[in-house]
């Protein structure tokens, strides 16, 4: 079930972020896991960092995959011609 998976991911994320912050880390968190929006928000909340220091990456990759899949389904040859 997706809710159970999300709860597990949040527990894992918390177990990583909190010790990293406690160690004195002052860098930027880059979140590249799904669901990226929720996990990025959770990282921001768990870390207490300013929003500029927590970045989520993944939606662009998901969009690129969708564009390729849609071009394959429609017969369009160039994914750059597909806007998704």
Secondary structure as GFF3:
##gff-version 3
##sequence-region A 1 84
A	DSSP	alpha_helix	2	22	.	.	.	ID=ss1
A	DSSP	beta_strand	29	31	.	.	.	ID=ss2
A	DSSP	alpha_helix	36	47	.	.	.	ID=ss3
A	DSSP	three_ten_helix	51	53	.	.	.	ID=ss4
A	DSSP	beta_strand	54	56	.	.	.	ID=ss5
A	DSSP	alpha_helix	59	74	.	.	.	ID=ss6
A	DSSP	three_ten_helix	79	81	.	.	.	ID=ss7
###
